[in-house]
Amino acid sequence: MKAEARIMSVTIDTKQDRINLRLKPSAKRDLERAASFEGKTVSSFILSSALAHAEKTIHEHETMRLNKQDSELFFNALSKPVKFNSALTAAFAEHEKRVTTK
């Protein structure tokens, strides 16, 4: 390999972390078969599949969907001023003791 090509591959390939899996032989065969259908390596197939599932899972946990009635209740609650009671005041005081802001 020419020096220029080696420099490019080092610059482009920044993968450093590794995940190892233990699986049944039948699971490995299924992954190899599925990867071959898509013209991918097993590693590439697993990574793209896992990332797609990770994105979906993150989206499901970070997104809130409300029906019309619940969304109206939610936005109405946001638009009303906060009423300080003793429990809220105590919570703020406890927060001040425990949390340090950088």
PEGI-V872870 format. One record per residue. RES is the residue in one letter. PHI is phi as a letter, one per 30 degrees, with the letter a starting at -180 (999 if undefined). OMEGA is omega in whole degrees, -180 to 180 (999 if undefined). BURIAL is 1 if it has 9 or more other C-alpha atoms within 8 Angstrom, else 0. Layout:
RES;PHI;OMEGA;BURIAL
RES;PHI;OMEGA;BURIAL
//
This chain:
M;999;179;0
K;d;-179;0
A;e;-179;0
E;d;179;0
A;d;178;0
R;d;179;1
I;d;179;0
M;d;-178;0
S;d;177;0
V;d;-179;0
T;d;-176;0
I;d;-175;0
D;d;-178;0
T;c;180;0
K;d;-179;0
Q;b;-176;0
D;d;-174;0
R;b;173;0
I;b;178;0
N;c;-180;0
L;b;170;0
R;c;-177;0
L;b;178;0
K;d;178;0
P;e;180;0
S;d;178;0
A;d;178;0
K;d;178;1
R;d;179;0
D;d;179;0
L;d;179;1
E;d;-180;1
R;d;-180;0
A;d;179;1
A;d;-179;1
S;d;177;1
F;d;-180;0
E;c;179;0
G;i;-178;0
K;c;169;1
T;d;178;1
V;d;179;1
S;e;-180;0
S;d;179;1
F;d;-179;1
I;d;-179;1
L;d;-178;0
S;d;178;0
S;d;-179;0
A;d;180;0
L;d;178;0
A;d;179;0
H;d;178;0
A;d;179;0
E;d;179;0
K;d;-180;0
T;d;179;0
I;d;180;0
H;d;-180;0
E;d;-178;0
H;d;-178;0
E;c;-178;0
T;c;178;0
M;c;177;0
R;c;-180;0
L;b;173;0
N;d;-174;0
K;e;-178;0
Q;d;-180;0
D;d;179;0
S;d;177;1
E;d;177;0
L;d;-179;0
F;d;-178;0
F;d;175;0
N;d;178;0
A;d;179;0
L;d;-175;0
S;d;180;0
K;d;178;0
P;d;180;0
V;d;176;0
K;c;179;0
F;d;172;0
N;b;-175;0
S;d;-180;0
A;d;179;0
L;d;178;0
T;d;178;1
A;d;179;0
A;d;177;0
F;d;180;0
A;d;178;0
E;d;177;0
H;d;179;0
E;d;179;0
K;d;-171;0
R;c;-171;0
V;c;174;0
T;c;180;0
T;c;180;0
K;d;999;0
//
